[in-house]
Amino acid sequence: MTDDPNGIADVDSGEYDTESRWIAWKESTSKRFSRTTTTDEEPAEPFESPRAFRQWSAEAARGLLDVQFHRPVTRTLLPLAYMLGLAFAVGIPIALTVLMWQVSAVLGVLAALIAVPLGLTIAAVVRLLLEFLVNASRLATRVEHISELADDLFQALSDVAEPVNQLSEDVRAVQFWRFRKRGPRK
């Protein structure tokens, strides 16, 4: 049955497929990375259909009511923030023009000339700020992913370090050569 005194049978090494820890680590991280990119890149599309608008409204309401900030809703609330920013970009120049028109006709005409560039500037600033927010959110997701990769890599390297250190000590214990005294050179 077995030749080993411990009762462990000798097995042919072809019976077991050994998998390196690097391959296992690489597969687990690629699965995790594919999950983060699919959840990160799904933009909110509230204006595709009435059903999509209802779903988006429910998500936005849940996000606004999440006072503990347990889940990120940046991508969900972007359409709402952009629509409010555009309303602000249209409303401010109109209100300014009406107010100046009540003060005097000359100031009203001057405010009307400035209203269009002012509205476009406000709309551009709102858009740029929201795009900056989206990019910061994406960067935070990537940094979190990189941190998880680093933790996994550290664990894999720690698992390898101990056997390598033991092997190094064992090799140092084996004497491959013998030192002998050299005779004087001629």
Residue pairs with C-beta under 8 A, 6 or more apart in sequence:
1 9
2 8
2 9
2 10
3 10
4 10
21 156
21 159
21 160
22 156
25 152
25 153
25 156
28 152
29 148
29 149
29 152
32 145
32 148
33 145
36 141
36 144
36 145
40 138
40 141
42 75
43 75
43 78
44 56
44 59
44 75
44 76
44 78
44 79
45 52
45 56
46 52
46 53
46 56
46 57
46 79
47 53
47 79
56 76
56 79
59 73
59 76
60 73
60 76
60 77
60 80
62 73
63 71
63 73
63 76
63 77
64 73
64 77
66 73
72 137
74 133
74 134
74 137
75 134
75 137
78 130
78 133
78 134
81 126
81 130
82 126
82 127
82 130
85 122
85 123
85 126
85 127
85 130
86 123
86 126
88 122
88 126
89 119
89 120
89 122
89 123
89 126
90 119
92 118
92 119
92 122
93 111
93 114
93 115
93 116
93 118
93 119
93 122
94 115
96 111
96 114
96 115
96 118
97 108
97 111
97 112
97 115
99 111
100 107
100 108
100 110
100 111
101 107
101 108
101 111
101 112
102 108
